[in-house]
Amino acid sequence: MTATGQVLATGLAAPEPGWQRSADVIVVGSGIAGLAVAIHARRAGLRVLVITKSFVTAGSTGWAQGGIAAALADDDSPAAHRHDTLVAGAGLCDVAAVDVLVNDGPRAIANLVRWGTEFDRNAAGDLALTREGGHGLRRIAHAGGDATGAEIVRAMVAEVANNPEITVIEHALALDLLLDDRGRAQGLTLHVIGEGQQDGVGAALAPMVVLATGGIGQVFNASTNPAVATGDGVALGLRAGAAVADMEFIQFHPTVLWLGGEAAGQQPLVSEAVRGEGAFLVDADGVRFMADQHPLADLAPRDVVAKAIMRRMRATEAPHMWLDGRHLGATMWQERFPTILASSRSHGIDPVTDLIPVAPAQHYTSGGLRTDTWGRTTIPGLFACGECSCTGVHGANRLASNSLLEGLVFADRIGSLLPSGLPDRADPVPPTAVRSLLSADARPTLQQAMTDGVGVLRSAASIDDALGRLADLPTAAETDAGTETWETTNLQGVAVTIGTAAGIRAETRGSHWREDYPDRDDARWRRRIVSTLLPDGSLEVAYEPVHVPQED
């Protein structure tokens, strides 16, 4: 079927590249997924070009607090990790991808240790493991208490710096994929804010392009994602004709520090690991409301907790709920959660003595560029890894701390293909697409439309209203074709894709909550929505059946 709705209008020609670079493998993104691919490619003897939109350390990985999940303890197993992942995924996980994740996970974490990541350890010298929502056992490895992502990035950036055949170009925004006359990826155009040859719009050529650009958080008013998370990889893939899937499943983290109703942009996260250590949610009257919502109570999967908070907020007409971790004590806060403690205190809240005001905010997208279990998209030579990909691991709702593991495991899978050789190199053909860019001034309107209509609470009416507002956003003048206009254009393409899929899925499942269809409907909706952008700017929608695992 073809869904109506203009994703990209026409009218402005794509910029001509003014310079050119070549490599064997191009990696777009410098989080855990992108850096892991680069390290594997270099070890295969290949020349690697890493392109990152800001500084190499500025992506989402560095903000990860809780940790990385894998079956590492003696009382744990990949089968148990598999079970918890499938339960959280609410019937839409790709079982083959989940099996890759849980079986390869311990080896992938061993790679991180080999690359220099210093995880927290207990008195016996073993990895110190914690528990988070949806996990039946302690299987979350962490570093620096609640600074896991920062430690992983530190170690991986150092590993990359020790490889002279890996070239990193910072402050570079990927624009469009370059294809040869057979429709295979051969590089991309990018806009660099720098000096000399690499300033302005150029072309980076390689027969293998790996997108690892992270999330889409700036689609919404409030997010835990950094400012660079504008859906660039998904939008680039869409424009090239790659399929995307599961875009309606946007995870809203239940416990984000509430800074007031007017707060926007990146918001401070209060990690699920705080509840894993014993903190619990209460309303303004001090009532614990999670016990009757799920057998795991405050450690239920994130969609369950976020919905319960929203319901309680609506029932009590409160702008937020409270997280009580006072009983954890000063030592626990100082040693286990120093980052959260410092962040909270900087906003006038002391978790040692105060209740923490929390509310849901956009955190993670389970959807992205559809890949197989080797990271291959539907375009030959184009791979995707990490949050911008859809391996199917997460299904309708990501299990806590599976995201870092997914990026690492599937980067390893991509790396394992490299010794067998690269795709054929060929000359790219001139792009024929003509498009308009949206005005950067349209971003607040876009974000408000998505927050109002396609946020935690959704209905056919709210989604239709959002899509209507997205279709009326103003375009930019040709002289304004800079990074902010490209980002806003990317956000609109991603937002329309999210809204279209959310309008089609007439049920409530996982992180997709339809007020007008409150029940999960396995009879009709045990399938994923796969979207492809057509040349006229509309989305073609197909359905992919989902295998039912034996234990489900």
Number of C-alpha atoms within 10 A of each C-alpha: 9 13 14 11 17 21 24 23 17 13 13 16 14 17 17 12 15 14 15 14 13 16 20 21 28 30 28 31 31 31 29 29 31 27 26 30 30 31 24 21 27 21 15 16 12 20 19 25 24 24 28 27 25 19 14 19 18 20 26 25 24 19 21 24 25 27 31 25 29 27 23 20 15 6 10 15 17 20 13 16 25 20 19 19 28 26 22 27 24 20 25 28 28 24 21 15 19 24 18 19 26 26 18 21 25 17 15 22 21 12 16 18 14 12 18 16 20 18 21 18 14 9 7 7 8 12 19 19 21 20 25 28 24 21 26 15 19 19 25 24 24 29 23 19 23 27 22 26 24 20 22 27 24 16 18 23 20 13 17 20 13 11 14 10 19 22 17 20 20 19 19 27 26 27 24 22 26 24 24 17 11 10 15 22 29 29 30 22 24 26 23 23 19 13 8 7 13 19 16 18 22 23 23 23 26 29 26 23 26 28 29 30 32 34 28 31 28 28 29 27 25 23 26 26 27 21 16 21 25 27 27 32 32 32 30 21 27 26 24 22 18 21 24 28 28 29 27 27 25 28 24 27 24 27 28 25 26 22 15 10 8 7 11 15 17 20 20 21 26 28 22 25 25 25 20 18 16 15 18 19 25 20 19 13 8 13 10 17 17 21 13 9 14 14 10 15 19 26 26 20 28 27 26 22 25 22 19 17 25 21 13 19 17 12 9 14 10 12 15 26 25 24 25 24 23 18 12 15 12 16 11 16 22 15 13 21 21 17 19 24 20 16 16 19 13 10 12 10 17 19 23 20 13 14 18 23 25 23 21 28 29 26 22 22 27 27 30 34 33 27 24 18 22 21 26 20 25 18 17 18 23 25 26 34 38 29 29 28 32 28 32 27 30 31 30 31 33 30 25 27 25 22 24 24 24 30 29 28 29 29 30 24 19 21 21 15 15 20 13 8 9 15 17 12 17 16 15 21 13 11 15 8 13 14 15 21 28 26 21 20 15 19 24 15 16 25 25 18 24 25 21 17 22 30 24 22 18 22 21 20 11 20 27 17 17 24 25 14 16 24 16 12 17 15 20 20 13 13 6 15 18 18 19 17 22 24 25 27 29 27 27 30 25 26 28 25 30 26 26 24 23 27 21 14 21 22 22 20 26 25 27 26 27 23 15 14 16 14 13 18 14 13 7 10 19 20 19 24 22 21 29 23 25 16 13 11 18 20 24 15 19 15 14 11 12 17 14 13 14 5 7 9
